Amino acid sequence: MTNLTLDVALKGRNPMSMVLPAQDVISTNLVVSPTNPSLPTLTSVERINSRISDFGIVLDDRAQLDRLAKIVNVHYLSTPRANWVDTTLRLSGELVAGEPDQQALRAVRAVRAPTLHAAETLLHTESSGNPLARRPAETELVDSITSAVQAENPVWKSNGAKIALYIGKTLLDMIITQIIGVPLVDILRHAVAGIGPVA
């Protein structure tokens, strides 16, 4: 088994080290299509970001995600799995403290889960050569995000700025825009306002 070790420097706290089995977070099974060539990289990075988030950590900025993308592309996606080697990367972030910030982080996780699932589903559907089969998966993605937001609507309304800040430190908007052509912000805005799904 090949491991990706992340050493995360945390503001005002001791650094945290986490070891992730590479095969659990690298999306090697996604079909690369002419319309979505970077999706395996984006989803791999966001899977790693999800694991980091499980520890209550938010990365400092998009530059940290760019560093992850470089590791994913150079050491994993462009390399046969039999040749993968253990890799270590240093990142920087902050440990989320306080209930409002933790609620914001949970709200982001609720959007992340259906997004990553949809990325895989839609690319496999696309590879079948039947573009009409995409529509139900796209609708399911928008409905899942809408439901996740509306289930926690008070949190989104009271802590929307913090949630937006945390979403800005993910690749969720890029993934959603690539797979369904609708920006995440539009889906979220409609969901918070209680309007029906957009897609």
N, C-alpha and C positions, 0 to 999 in steps of 0.2 A: 504494500500500500504506500502511495506517495502522499506526503503531507505538505500543506501550505501553512507555514507558521507566520502569524501576524503579531508583531510587537507594537502595541499601540501606546504612545506617550499621551498621558492624560493631564489636562491642566490642573495643577494643585494637588495631584494625587500620584501614587506610585503607578508606574506603567503596568499594563496588563498584557500578558502573552496568551495567545490562543492558537491551538493546532487544529486545522481543518483538513479532513481527508479530501484530497483534490477531486476524486471521482464523485464526491457528494455535491460539489459546488460548480464544477466546470460543465457547461452545457455542450458536450460533444455530440449529443444525439439529435441536435436541432438541424434541420435541413436549411442550408444556406441558399437563399433565393436571390435572383437579380434585384428584386425590389427591397429585400431586407438583408443585405450582405453583412451588416455589423450586429445583427440580433444575437448570435451566439456569444459575442463579446459582452454586449450590454446585459444579457440575462445572467451570464456567469458572474460579472461584477456585482450585479444587484443581489444574486444569491449570497455572495460573500458578504455584502453590505448587510443583508438580512441576518446572517449569523452574528455579525458584530453588534447589530441592534439588539439581538437576543440577550446580550450582556449589559444592555442599558447604555450603550455607547453610540454617540453620533459623531461621525467623522467631521473634521474641521471644515472642509470645503471640497469643491469638485476636483481640485488638484489631487486629492487623495484617491478619488475614483479613477483619475487618469493614470496614476501610478499602478493601481490594481489592474487596469485595462492593459497596460504594457506587459505586466507579468503574465496575465492570462493569455495574451496573444503570442508572446515570445516563448514562454516556457510550456504552454499547454496546447492551445488550439492549433498552433502550427507544427506541433511535435507529435509523432505517433505515441499513443498511450504507453506502449512498452518502453519508451525512452524518457518518460517523465522522471524528474528527479525532485527530491525535497527542495523547497524554496522558502526563503525567509524574506519578509518585507517589513520595513518600519513605517508606521503611519502615525498620524496625530488626530486626537479627537477629544471629546469631553464626556464625562460620565453624567448622565441625566439624573438630576436630583429634584425632589419636590413633586407632589402629586400632579399639579397642572402639566408640568413638562413630561411626566411619565404617561399621562393621559394622551398628550400630543403624540408621543412616540408610539403608543398602542394604536392610535388612529392611523398613523402611517403604515404600521404593520398590517392593518386590516385592508388597506388598499393594495399593499405589496403582494399579498397571497394570491388574489385572483389575477393580478397582472402577470405574475410569473407563470401561473398555470395556463393562462390564455396564450402567452407567447409560444409555449410548447405546442399547445393544441392547434393554434392557427397555422403554425409552420408545417405541422404534419398534415393538416387539412389541405394546405396549399400544394404540398407535394403530391397529393392524390390527383391533381389536374382538374379538379372540379371546383371552380371558383364560387359556385352557389352554395357549397357546403361551408364556406367561411361565415356566411351571414349569421347562422345560429350561434356560433362561437363568439362572434363580435357582440351580438346582442347579450349573450350571457355575461361577457366581461363588463359591459356597461351596467347591466342590471346588478351584478355582484358589487361593483364599486358603489353604485347608488344606494343599495341596501346597507352596505357597511357604513356609509356616511350617515344615512337617515337613522340607523340604529343608535348612533351616538350624536345625534344632531345638536343637543345642547353643548357638547364638548367642542364641536366644530364651530358653533356660533360664538362661544365664549373664548375659545383659544385658537381661533383660525389663523392668527398671525404666526404663532409658534408652529402650528402644524405646517403651514406654508413654508416656513424657514427650514423645517426638517425635510420636507418633500424636496425642497431645492437642493438638498445635499444627497439626493438619490438620482437614479437614472429612470425613475418611473415615468416621467413625462415623455422622455425620448422613446422608451419602449412602447408606450401606448400610442403615441403619434405614429410610430413606424408601423404598428400592426393594424390600427384601424383608421388612421388619418384624422383623428379628432384629438386635440390637445387635452391633457388631463384636467387642466384648469377649467375647461368648459364643462366637463362631466361633473366636477366637484361643485362648481357654481350652481348648476341646475339642481344637484342633489341637496345642497344646503338650503336652497330656496324652496325645496319641496316640489320642484317642477319635474315632469316626467323625463325619462332618459333621452340623451341626445346621441344620435349615431346615424 
